[in-house]
Each structure stands twice: as structure tokens, then as C-alpha cells.
Amino acid sequence: MQFTLQHTDSNARAGLVETAHGPIETPIFMPVGTAATVKAVHQHELKEAIGAQIILGNTYHLYLRPGLDILQQAGGLHHFNGWSKPMLTDSGGYQVYSLAHRRKIREDGVTFQSHIDGSRHTFTPEGVMDIQRRIGADIIMAFDECTPYPCDYRYAKNSLDLTHRWLERCMERFNSTDPIYGYEQTLFPIVQGSTYPDLRKQSTETIAAQGCAGNAIGGLSVGEPIEDMYAMTELVTEILPADKPRYLMGVGTPANILECIARGVDMFDCVLPTRNARHGILYTTEGIINIRNARWKADFAPIDAASPLATSRNHSRAYLRHLFANEEILGMQLASLQNLGFYLWLVGEARRHILNNTFLPWKTEMVEQVSRRL
């Protein structure tokens, strides 16, 4: 993987990530395809309609179902789901965090119960590297513990130290094994440290010293005040090497993304656009719409007149509300396309303004606009 920093506007960055499955222009939003699919959206629509350049898969979910044997027999996740562009897999660390009542963390790794059938499994740093080799994503993540919020300083420090020890083991296993499917994979380590500035600084310096081709920022957007998320992000990006892509995991709202681009982040993912779409919450160029509200019943204006998507320009808000009222699957599909299309449009516009040295005034205006509830 190669990264070229093409231009900066204050701390905002425009770059190019080159992978074996194609280029990624940054800043970029990555749709989340937890179980080998972005919910309610076909791969053709991801590519052709909304212009997704990279999608995510989830190590924990793919490991459980369909399982590694099936994925390897298929020739890896790209062949299994028919996605020919770059993919990234997380490490399962966030699922470990979210399954607090089903897991036990030890020095060796994490033992957990499957949410599907209650069966017991163990993830170790070495095992997670092997799993992600078999899944076959272009970018894979180191195994970490995502600390909960709030957590006391001692817990955060012990968790951070464990994550760093696990990183050493991840890197040793990654460097001693080869890709299975004939193309390069790239390992990103993850900065942790909760909302404690000294821990974040310590973790960032440790991660930066590894010399990996890219770096991730984890453990944010887990319930902490928004000001803390921005402060920790800014602290970390001031230390991470400028010539490597920076990936802020699990963030977030359109306003979050714009504010963190302004702080030097290049890559984002979040389930928010698709999850909220399935509940009728739309992100548009005019603001946020709850399409289930009665006010849209006779609104025959386009879903989003300024959207690059034909489906959002050609279908009315009244029609989309009708689909949700009748629990038609098409409603969730159109809403998911709208939200993902909007997120990809937003980061594309951010990139354009960075290249034109007009990002900061545009960002200030857009943060207010995209946060408005219609």
C-alpha cells in the first residue's frame, strides 16, 4: 500500500491510498459491510450509484458466519461477495468491547461466547492475524481492547498496555506470514487511551514508532462528550506521521466527519448512515429528515433535490414515507442509498474544497447545514 499526501488546507488533508484492488481518494468514508454485505445495498449500487471506493468487513461476524473455510474456498472475501475494490477488516476488538457480558479478557487473548449459538471461542493477537489473512482484506487491523466510557485511569492504562503488548504479537505474526491470495495486505495498529491526554499521547507515540503504512484511532465515539472526541483526535493527529493515512474508527455523524477532517483525519467508517436509514432517518444536503413524520405525507418534492443520486432526485418524500408506512423493503433500500450517497458526496466535496484551499469556511457553513433537523 502506498499513500501520497497531495494537498493540505490548514490541517485538512487530501491524499491518495493505492492498494492492490485500486486507489482510494481521501478523505474517504467507508460503508460498513459487517457480514460481507452493506445492508440493503447491492454491490453494483455501491460502485456505480454512490461511488464507494472501499467497504468494510467485520472479522468477528465473518469468522462466525459463513466461517473461514467457506471464505477461503471462495478465494477470499472479494470473491465471496463480488466486490472488486479495496476492503478493510476490523480486528474484532470492538465486538469484544460490545460483548462485555459474554467475554473474558486475559493476557493471551479474549474468550467469548457467540451471539448466534452461545458457543465459546478465543481470539488471540496471532489468531486474529491468521483470520484476517484468510478473509483477505487489503487493510487489516491489529487486535486491541476498546476501552469503555467512562473508565477510570487505572483501567485505561492497563488496557492500553495490554493493547500495546498485543500489537507486538500481531506484528510478529503478520511479518512472519504471507498473504494467501497473491496480493499485499497492510496492517494498521490502533491508538487507544480513552479520554486521558497523557495516555493518548503515550499510545500515539508507541503506534507511530512502529512505522506501519497506516494508523488508526480507536476507542472514541463510545459515549464520551463530543468535545473530548475532538480533543483526543486533534492530540493524536498532531503526533501521527503526516505521510501515513489516519483512520478514525466508528465516527460518525456528518458534522463529526467534517470536524475531524479539519483535524487531520483521512478515513472514516460508521454504521450510522445505514442503521438510521432503516429507521427512516435521512441525511440530506438540506439537513436531517425523519421520513416517518406526518409532515412528509403530501410532500412531493424530491427526497434530496441536490443529491447526485437519481433515486433521490426522482422519488418524492411522500413516496418514501409511504414505503416506510407500509414496511416495504424498497423504503429501506432507497433510504440507505440516500444516506450513503450523501456521506460519499460530503467527503468528496471536502476533498474538492481542500484542493481549492476553501475547506475551512465551507466546513463551518456545512456543519450547521447538515446538523439542521427539517
N, C-alpha and C positions, 0 to 999 in steps of 0.2 A: 504494500500500500504506500502511495506517495501523497503528500499534502503540499499544496502550493498556496501560500498566503498571497492573494492577488492584490488586495487593497484594504486600507483601513480608513475609517472615518471616526475620529476620536478613538474610543475603544472597540467600536463595532468593526467586524471583520467580514470580508468576502474572500472565499477560498475555493479550492478545488481538491477533492479527495478522489484519487484514482485507485480503483480496485480491479480485481480480475474479472468482475462482472459488470464493469462500466464505471463512468465518472459520477460524482455527486457534487453538485454546486452548493456551497454553503453561504449563508446559513440555511439549514435544512430542517424540515420537520419530517419525522419518520412514522408513518402509520403503524399501529401495533397489530400484528397478526399472531396473537397468542398461541393458538393451536393450529398453525400452518395456514391460517386464513385471517384476513381483515374482515371482521364480522359484517355481513350484509353487502359486501362489495366484491365483485368479480375482479380477477387479476387484470383482465382486459380494460376494465374501467379505471383501475388504479393507474395503469400505464397511459392509456390513451385519453381518458376524460380528465383526470385530475393531475396527471404528470408526476406521480410519485417516482422518486429516484431510488429509494431504498425502503424496505419494510423490516419489521422485527419479527422474530420468533421467540418463544419462551421455553427455556431449557427444561424447567420443571414440568410443564404441561406436555411437551413433546416426548420427554423421557417416559412419562406415564402412559401416554396415548398419542400416536399409534405405537410408540416404542422404538428403540434404537435399531432393532433388527429389521423392522419394516423400512425405516428411513434409509438404512444402509443398502438394503436390497434394491430400493428405488434409485440409488445413486446419489443420495443426499437430499436435503430439503428443497433445493432448487428444482430438481427433477420431480420430487414428490408433489409439490404444489404448482408447478408450472410457472414459477417466477424466475425470469432470466436476468434480472438486475441484481444489484447488491442486496445482501441481507445481513442483519446483525442479530445475534442471540444474547440475551442476558444470561446471568450465571445461575439463577435460581435463588440468589441471596435475598431478593425482595420477597419471594414466596416463603422463604424461611421466616422472614420478619412477620409476614401476614398470617402464618400458621402457628402463632405463639402457643396455642393450646394443644398443638399436635406435634411439637418438635422438642428436641433436647440438643443443646449446643455443647460440644466438647472440643478439646484441643484438636482431636483428629478430624472432626467434621461435624455434621449435623445428622441426627437420626430423626425421621419424621414419618407420620402416617399419611398415606394417600387420602386426598379428599374424595376419591372415587370409591374405593372399596375398603379403606382402613388398613391396607397392607403396609408393612414397615419397610423403609428404605433408608439408605445412608448416602449422603453427599460428602465427599472429601474434596479438597482442592485438586488432587490428582484426578479423581474420578470425574469431576466437572470438566476438566480439560479434555479428558477422553470422550466424554459425552458430546461436547461441542465439536470435537474433531469429527465424530460420527454424524452429527447433524449437518455440519458442513457450511456454516455461515461464513461470510467474508470477514466480519469483525466479531470477535468473541470477547466475553468479559471475564475478568478474574473473579474468583469466588470470594465473597465478602459477607460480613454481617451488617445489615442495615439497622442502625440503632433506632429504637422508637423515640417518639417525642411525647411528653418530656422524659428525659432520663437524667439521673444525677451524674455529676462529673466523673466519679469513680467508675460507674458502669461504662460511660462513653470512652474513658481512657482504656479500660481493659478490653473493650470491644475493638477499639482502634488498633491496639497492639496485636490482638488476635488476627484482625484483617490483614495487617502487615506481615505477620508470620505466614498466614495462608497465601499471601501474594508470592512470597519466596518459593513456596512449594508449587504454586501454579506456574510460575515462570520456569522453574526447573523442569517440570513435566512438559510444558509447552515446548521448550527449547530442545528437549530430548526426543520429541516425537515429530513425525512428518504428517502433512495433510493427507487425507485418504483419497480425495477426489481429483488430485492433479492440479490444484490451484492454491495460491497462497492464502493463509488465514492470518489475521492480525489480532494480537491480544491487547486489550485496553485494561490497565489497572484502574481502581476506583478510589477516589478520595473520600474519606469518611471524617468523623469528628463531631457529629451532632452540631449544636449551635455554639460551641465553645471556640472562640477565635484561636487560642493557642493550640488546641488540638487540630483544628482545621489547618493551621499553618504547618504544624509538625507533619501531618499526613500529606499535605501537598508537596512539601519538600522531599519526603520519602518517595512519593509517587514520581515526581519529576526526575529524581535521581536514577530511576530505573532505565530511562532512555527509550521507553516504548514509543511506538509510532503514533499513538494517540492516547488520550487520557480522559477519564470520566469523573464526574462529580456525583456522588450518591448521597443518600440519607437526607435529602431535602424534599420539600413538598409532602411531608408526612405529618402535617398538623401544626408546624411552627408558625409564628406570626410572619406575615409576608415580608415585613422589614428585615427579619432575621434571615430569611431565604436570600434576599437581595444582598444583604451584607456579607453573608458567607460566600455567595457566588463571586462577589467582587473581590473578596480577600483571596480566594483560590485562583481566579484568573490572573491576578497580578503576579502570581508566583509561577504558574504553569508555563512551560516553554511556549513562546509565541509561534514557533514553527511546527507545532503539532496541533491537530484538531482537538477541540474541547467539547465534550458531550455531557450535557446536564440531564440526568436521568429522571424521567417521570414528570416533567414540567412542560406544559401546564395550560393555563388559560391563555387566550391571545395576548392579553396585557402582560402576563408573566413572561411570555416568549419575547415580546418586544423589549421589555426592560432588561432581560438577561442577554439578549443580543447586544444591547447598549453596554453591557458589562463584559463583553468579550467572549460569549459562548457561540459555538458554531453549529451544534447538533442538538436536537430535541426529540423526545417521544412522549406520548401520553395517551391513555385510553379515553380521555375526556371527550374528544370530538365524536367518537363513535358511540361511546356509552351514553352520552347525553342525547345524541341523535335518536337513539332507540326509545328515549323517553320524551321525545318531541321538543327538545331544546335545540334551537338552531343558532349558529354563529354566522352572521352575515356582514356585508360591508357597511350596513347601516347601524348594526347593533345586534342585541340578543333577543330572540323571539321564542316564546313558549307557544308553539303552534296549536296546542290543545285548547288555548283560551278562546272563549266565545267571540272575542273581538275580531278574529280572523275568519269567521264563518262565511261572511259575504265579501271578503277582501279578495278581489280578482286581480290584484297586482301580482307580478312575478314573485316567486319565493325570494329571489335576490336579483334585482334587475341588473346590477353591476357585476354579477358573477361571471367568471369565464366559462361556466358550465351551461350547456344548452338546456339540460334538465331543470336547472334553477331559473333560467330565463323564460322557459316555455310552459312551466306549470305554475299555477297560481297558489297563493297561500290558502285560499278557500279549498282548493282541491286537496292539498296536502293535509289540511285539517280534517277533511272528510275521510281520507285514508286512515288517519290515526283513530278517528271516532269509530271506524268500522274494523279496526285492528287488521287492516290489510298489510301484508308484508311489504308491498311496494312503498308504503309510507316510510318504513324504517330504512329502506334502500335509498330513497330519494333524500331523506334527511342525512344519512351517513355520507352520501356523495357531496351534499352541500357543505357539511362541516369540514370534511377532509379537503375538499376543493378550496374552501376558504382558507384553511390553515396553510395549504401549499401556496396559494396566492399571496398570503400575508408575508411568508418568508421570502418569496420571490420578489415582492415589492421592497422588502427590507434590503435585499441584496442590491436591487437596482439603485436604491437611494444611497447605499453605502458607496457604490461605484461612482455615483454622481456627487458625492460629498454633501448630500442633503438629508442624511439619515436623522439627525437629532431633532430638527424642527418637525419633520414628518412623523417621527416616533411620538413626540409629545401630543400632536394632534390625533394620531391614530389610537393611542392608549385610551383617550377619552371616548373616541367614537366607538371602538369595538367593545367597550365596557358598558355602553348605554343599553338599558333594557327598554324595548319598544312595546 
